[in-house]
């Protein structure tokens, strides 16, 4: 069994709101290997760091984020239940200016706008000195292809969703391989329920890496370690860090 790199999903948000600069800074302080963050477009095509379509998931506003301009979002607080000050929705550029180069970044292009890849690439063009710390992910193969045209030096990985009820692992494997080929991706990110030695071996035959997302319990951590998955993304950073420390101590 081996340890792996730990990606803090939307930062470490047990104290601060997810996808906010304080949550990212907390991940850096705690020693995460990387941070995952989500980028969406406002109605005026400004890339901001926010996961959900609907703002009322974690803000006082209602409605979808694509109906708001950056100016309308700038002063909105992100709700926290921990009483640790005020956090706001940040632009993608603000996040890069604040934490870029301090930790590896896994940047998810949420889309679905075809132009979102170029808009995000344009922001990254002002931060070329940290490109070696960045990977870009998406569930959409076309967005990854579009991004590669703008920033071919930055690796791109395909996110693969949870399996539908009818899917067996042979279909998961087949879809993961060929969607990754469509995306010309370096790696495919699978859910722990999709991970077996046979699945990994078949995908790796196509010169694709396999990473894991939603690794949030002891069983999933053990599985990823046994299968030697090199990188996992988790909402439970402290648990994953302790797991790795215990593995290294054995």
C-alpha positions as CSV (number, residue, x, y, z in Angstrom):
1,X,0.0,0.0,0.0
2,X,1.2,3.5,-0.9
3,X,0.4,7.1,-0.1
4,X,-0.8,9.6,-2.6
5,X,-0.9,13.3,-3.3
6,X,-3.9,14.9,-1.5
7,X,-5.9,17.6,-3.3
8,X,-8.1,19.7,-1.0
9,X,-11.5,19.9,-2.8
10,X,-12.6,23.5,-2.9
11,X,-9.9,24.2,-0.3
12,X,-10.1,23.0,3.3
13,X,-13.6,24.2,4.2
14,X,-14.2,22.8,7.7
15,X,-13.6,26.3,9.1
16,X,-14.0,28.6,6.1
17,X,-16.5,28.6,3.2
18,X,-15.6,26.4,0.3
19,X,-14.0,27.9,-2.8
20,X,-13.0,31.0,-1.0
21,X,-9.5,32.5,-0.5
22,X,-9.5,31.8,3.3
23,X,-10.3,28.1,2.6
24,X,-7.5,27.9,0.1
25,X,-5.0,29.6,2.4
26,X,-6.1,27.2,5.2
27,X,-5.2,24.3,2.8
28,X,-1.8,25.8,2.3
29,X,-1.2,26.1,6.0
30,X,-2.2,22.5,6.7
31,X,0.1,21.2,4.0
32,X,-2.2,20.1,1.2
33,X,-0.4,19.0,-2.0
34,X,-2.9,20.9,-4.2
35,X,-6.2,22.7,-4.2
36,X,-9.2,22.0,-6.4
37,X,-11.3,25.0,-7.4
38,X,-14.2,25.6,-9.8
39,X,-14.5,28.4,-12.3
40,X,-17.8,29.7,-13.7
41,X,-18.7,32.7,-15.9
42,X,-20.8,35.7,-14.7
43,X,-23.4,37.2,-17.1
44,X,-20.7,39.6,-18.3
45,X,-18.2,36.7,-18.9
46,X,-15.9,37.3,-15.9
47,X,-14.5,34.0,-14.6
48,X,-15.3,33.6,-10.8
49,X,-14.5,30.8,-8.4
50,X,-17.8,29.2,-7.5
51,X,-19.1,25.6,-7.7
52,X,-22.8,25.8,-7.9
53,X,-25.2,27.1,-10.6
54,X,-27.6,28.5,-7.9
55,X,-26.3,31.2,-5.6
56,X,-28.7,30.4,-2.8
57,X,-26.7,27.2,-2.1
58,X,-24.3,29.3,0.0
59,X,-25.1,33.0,-0.5
60,X,-28.1,35.2,0.4
61,X,-28.9,35.7,-3.3
62,X,-31.3,33.6,-5.3
63,X,-31.1,32.5,-8.9
64,X,-28.4,31.3,-11.1
65,X,-24.9,32.8,-11.2
66,X,-25.0,33.2,-15.0
67,X,-27.7,35.9,-14.5
68,X,-25.5,38.1,-12.4
69,X,-22.7,40.5,-13.3
70,X,-19.5,40.6,-11.4
71,X,-20.5,44.0,-10.1
72,X,-23.7,42.5,-8.6
73,X,-21.7,39.6,-7.0
74,X,-18.8,41.6,-5.6
75,X,-20.3,42.6,-2.3
76,X,-22.2,39.4,-1.6
77,X,-21.0,37.4,1.4
78,X,-20.6,33.6,1.2
79,X,-22.4,32.0,4.1
80,X,-20.4,30.3,6.8
81,X,-21.6,28.5,9.8
82,X,-18.3,28.8,11.6
83,X,-18.2,32.5,12.5
84,X,-14.8,33.2,10.9
85,X,-15.3,36.5,9.3
86,X,-16.6,37.5,6.0
87,X,-15.8,35.7,2.7
88,X,-16.8,36.7,-0.7
89,X,-16.9,35.3,-4.2
90,X,-13.5,35.9,-5.8
91,X,-12.6,36.3,-9.5
92,X,-10.3,33.7,-10.9
93,X,-7.7,36.4,-11.4
94,X,-7.9,37.4,-7.7
95,X,-7.4,33.8,-6.6
96,X,-4.3,33.4,-8.9
97,X,-2.9,36.7,-7.6
98,X,-3.3,35.6,-4.0
99,X,-2.3,31.9,-3.9
100,X,-0.8,31.3,-7.3
101,X,2.7,29.6,-7.0
102,X,2.2,28.8,-3.3
103,X,0.5,25.4,-4.0
104,X,-0.5,23.3,-7.0
105,X,-3.9,24.1,-8.5
106,X,-6.5,21.8,-10.0
107,X,-8.7,24.1,-11.9
108,X,-12.1,22.8,-13.1
109,X,-13.7,24.5,-16.0
110,X,-17.4,24.2,-15.2
111,X,-18.7,25.5,-18.5
112,X,-20.9,24.8,-20.4
113,X,-20.1,27.9,-22.5
114,X,-17.8,27.1,-25.4
115,X,-16.0,30.4,-24.8
116,X,-15.2,29.6,-21.2
117,X,-12.0,27.7,-22.0
118,X,-10.5,30.7,-23.8
119,X,-11.6,33.2,-21.2
120,X,-10.0,31.1,-18.5
121,X,-6.9,30.6,-20.6
122,X,-6.6,34.4,-21.2
123,X,-6.5,34.9,-17.4
124,X,-3.8,32.2,-17.1
125,X,-1.8,33.9,-19.8
126,X,-0.9,36.6,-17.2
127,X,0.5,33.9,-14.9
128,X,2.8,31.9,-17.1
129,X,5.4,31.7,-14.4
130,X,3.2,29.3,-12.4
131,X,1.9,27.1,-15.2
132,X,4.1,24.2,-14.0
133,X,1.9,24.1,-10.8
134,X,-1.4,23.9,-12.7
135,X,-3.7,21.3,-14.2
136,X,-7.1,21.9,-15.8
137,X,-10.0,19.6,-15.5
138,X,-13.5,19.4,-16.9
139,X,-16.3,16.9,-17.5
140,X,-16.6,18.3,-21.0
141,X,-14.0,16.9,-23.5
142,X,-14.6,19.8,-25.9
143,X,-13.7,22.4,-23.3
144,X,-10.5,20.6,-22.6
145,X,-9.7,20.5,-26.3
146,X,-10.5,24.2,-26.6
147,X,-8.3,25.0,-23.6
148,X,-5.4,23.0,-25.0
149,X,-5.4,25.2,-28.1
150,X,-4.7,28.2,-25.9
151,X,-2.4,26.7,-23.3
152,X,-0.9,23.5,-24.7
153,X,1.8,23.4,-21.9
154,X,-0.8,22.9,-19.1
155,X,-1.9,19.3,-18.6
156,X,-5.6,18.6,-18.9
157,X,-7.6,15.8,-17.1
158,X,-11.1,14.5,-17.8
159,X,-13.5,14.3,-14.9
160,X,-15.7,11.2,-15.1
161,X,-19.1,11.3,-13.3
162,X,-20.6,8.8,-11.0
163,X,-21.9,5.7,-12.8
164,X,-25.5,5.7,-13.7
165,X,-27.6,2.8,-12.2
166,X,-27.5,0.7,-15.3
167,X,-23.7,0.9,-15.8
168,X,-21.4,-1.9,-15.1
169,X,-17.7,-1.4,-14.8
170,X,-17.0,-2.6,-18.4
171,X,-19.1,0.3,-19.7
172,X,-17.5,2.7,-17.2
173,X,-14.0,1.7,-18.4
174,X,-15.0,1.9,-22.1
175,X,-16.6,5.4,-21.7
176,X,-13.7,6.7,-19.6
177,X,-11.1,5.6,-22.2
178,X,-12.9,7.0,-25.2
179,X,-14.1,10.3,-23.6
180,X,-10.5,10.8,-22.4
181,X,-9.3,10.1,-26.0
182,X,-11.8,12.7,-27.3
183,X,-10.5,15.2,-24.7
184,X,-6.8,14.2,-25.5
185,X,-6.5,14.2,-21.7
186,X,-3.5,13.2,-19.7
187,X,-5.6,11.5,-17.0
188,X,-9.2,10.5,-16.1
189,X,-10.5,11.1,-12.6
190,X,-12.8,8.3,-11.4
191,X,-15.1,7.9,-8.4
192,X,-14.0,5.3,-5.8
193,X,-17.0,3.1,-6.7
194,X,-15.5,2.8,-10.2
195,X,-12.0,1.8,-9.1
196,X,-10.8,-1.8,-9.5
197,X,-7.5,-3.2,-10.5
198,X,-9.0,-4.4,-13.8
199,X,-10.4,-0.9,-14.5
200,X,-7.1,0.8,-13.8
201,X,-5.1,-1.7,-15.8
202,X,-7.3,-1.3,-18.9
203,X,-7.3,2.5,-18.8
204,X,-3.6,2.6,-18.3
205,X,-3.1,0.5,-21.4
206,X,-4.1,3.6,-23.3
207,X,-1.4,5.7,-21.7
208,X,-3.8,7.4,-19.4
209,X,-3.3,8.1,-15.7
210,X,-6.1,7.4,-13.2
211,X,-6.8,9.8,-10.3
212,X,-9.7,9.7,-7.9
213,X,-12.3,12.2,-6.7
214,X,-14.7,12.2,-3.7
215,X,-12.3,10.1,-1.6
216,X,-14.0,10.9,1.6
217,X,-14.0,7.8,3.8
218,X,-11.5,5.3,5.2
219,X,-12.6,2.6,2.8
220,X,-12.0,4.8,-0.3
221,X,-8.6,5.9,1.1
222,X,-7.6,2.2,1.6
223,X,-8.7,1.3,-1.9
224,X,-6.8,4.2,-3.5
225,X,-3.7,3.2,-1.5
226,X,-4.0,-0.5,-2.5
227,X,-4.4,0.4,-6.2
228,X,-1.6,2.9,-6.0
229,X,-3.7,5.8,-7.3
230,X,-1.2,8.7,-7.4
231,X,-3.5,11.6,-6.6
232,X,-6.9,11.8,-4.8
233,X,-9.3,14.7,-4.3
234,X,-11.1,14.9,-0.9
235,X,-13.4,17.1,1.2
236,X,-11.9,15.4,4.3
237,X,-8.4,16.7,4.1
238,X,-7.5,16.1,7.7
239,X,-8.6,12.5,7.5
240,X,-6.6,11.9,4.4
241,X,-3.5,13.6,5.8
242,X,-3.7,11.4,8.9
243,X,-4.2,8.3,6.8
244,X,-1.0,9.1,4.8
245,X,0.9,9.8,8.0
246,X,-0.1,6.5,9.5
247,X,0.8,4.7,6.3
248,X,4.3,6.3,6.3
249,X,4.8,5.3,9.9
250,X,4.2,1.6,9.2
